[in-house]
Amino acid sequence: SFGFGGTNFHYVLEEFQAVQTSPYRLHKTPDTVFISAATPMELDKACQKLMAELETEGAEKRHRQLVESSGKNPIPKTHARLGFVTESLENTVELLGQAISTIESKADQAEWNVKSISYREKSMNTKGKVVALFSGQGSQYMNMGRELLFNFPAMAEPFNALDELFTQSSNKTDTSLEPLSDLVFPIAVFDDQKREEQEARLQLTENAQPAIGAISAGFFRLLRDKGVSVDFAAGHSFGELTALWAAGVIDEIDYYKLAYARGQAMAAPDDPNFDAGSMLAVMGKVEKLEDDIADFPEVVMANLNSSKQVVLAGPTEAILKVHDALKEKKYTVVKLPVSAAFHTPLVGHAQKPFSKAIREVKFNKAKIPVYSNATAKAYPSSAKAIQKQLETHILNSVRFREEVENIHRDGGRIFIEFGPKNVLTKLVENILSGKDFFAIALNENPKKDSDSLFREAMVKLCVLGLPLQIFDPYSLPAKELPEKKSALSVRLNGTNYVSDATRNDFENALNDGFRVKNAVTSGSNSESNSNNGNSLDSPSEGAEKMHSVEINEV
């Protein structure tokens, strides 16, 4: 330790361990609470009883018991249940109050989500309905998933694997000589220009794609290791590669190699005059969009995302012109943070090197259906056919809307987005609007704590019926500190009560000149007592006076 200027700094070092496999975390993280009962009415009563217990003596101990039991006791499938993430006892009491009022006000609803509280009347039959969706380029942001990496070691393993590829490759550009993790989690700067430079480096295709691949794989590992079984897989653009890994088509090491190779292949050539193109998201009544861009033959509809969103791609100059033209026609247009016009001939330079990398990897038959952006249908069953189809993937348009519709038609109902932000979740909500489905993002807001967001998503999935009550095995159990009682403290209850009459008599006794009074002895007759002017009024009052003096002396 050392210090200067009146400030002390202390460092605590410990032996490095590559991966933690047992409880190790000392710092506090939010807790998850689950409450269930046979019927909604009984659940309401259970919440009221629990709230009363948490507002009386011993509340902290009862709160610890609640958190512990939430992770141990499985929820019967037919039981009404609710869950939430809590920061403290006070937060739990507040959320319980909200839960009670909502159960009563929404008694006619079988499910609801209000202020981070998730409720269902009973478990959903999740078998054959879980869909894994994997994010594509454009969703990346600096420090994505940072808090999760602190708390869940499995999240760091994909970054470790890709860091080796980034630092060991011999044909790397100057912009990517450092580990991937240093690009995603850079040293904090306090200058806007330097921060923009950091963001621009992460936006480069050769960095953004592996970065999204790393965090998406980390999310999937967390749920897979906790027993979640996925029935369908799909991804948006780059995310399709992650979906193939999740389905067992390629092993994990080869997945990282292909994620790295895809980013390198699709990076813009060193020629400063080469235009890799740009992409533009268009929102609105896109049914007429094809006619509205007819005057821009170089611009293509690269991503057919939903009934309200299409992504255009083409040469940068053409994209800037179509941006202004569509804005005048009242479309909402947003230039995407990508460094090339993907899924167009402008990335044709990437097809050959990426195909070469694909052919060097062993492909297996998919364990679950993986849906293709190019065809909007499941990949063929043959490993060789999957391999061949993937080689042309980066040149074909992304038919995401049809893809999601086909997955839903085939039975998919619970769509889980593995990756940064909630872009795909919002698209699914638009595509399947009015149908029976659930769409949940594991990292829906880049401005919020990624650990808290993940826990909130786990609560939603668990309330739906997935086996995710115990998803955090790394927290050390909190030690119960012994309650310290002061010798000067007197707990107030009924035995401490002193009546006004007794209190007045006591005050008089202290101010009567301290005269000695005749004691009342056993066997004295009532007459002798009555003749004594200083006698006690009654035995009970005397006992009360003696008790009063005893308490005050203590």
Secondary structure, 3 states (H helix, E strand, C coil): CEEECCEEECCCCCCCCCCCCCCCECCCCCEEEEEEECCHHHHHHHHHHHHHHCCCCCHHHHHHHHHHHHHHCCCCCCCEEEEEEECCHHHHHHHHHHHHHHHHHCCCCCEEEECCEEEECCCCCCCCCEEEEECCCCCCCCCCCHHHHHHCHHHHHHHHHHHHHHHHCCCCCHHHCCCHHHHHCCCCCCCHHHHHHHHHHHHCHHHHHHHHHHHHHHHHHHHHHCCCCCCEEEECCCHHHHHHHHCCCCCHHHHHHHHHHHHHHHCCCCCCCCCCCEEEEEECCHHHHHHHCCCCCCCEEEEECCCCEEEEEECHHHHHHHHHHHHHCCCEEEECCCCCCCCCHHHHHHHHHHHHHHHCCCCCCCCCCEECCCCCCECCCCHHHHHHHHHCHHHCCECHHHHHHHHHHCCCCEEEEECCCCHHHHHHHHHCCCCCCEEEECCCCCCCCHHHHHHHHHHHHHHHCCCCCCCCCCECCCCCCCCCCCCCCCCCCHHHCCCHHHHHHHHHHHCCCCCCCCCCCCCCCHHHHHHCCCCCCCHHHHHHHHHHHHHHHC
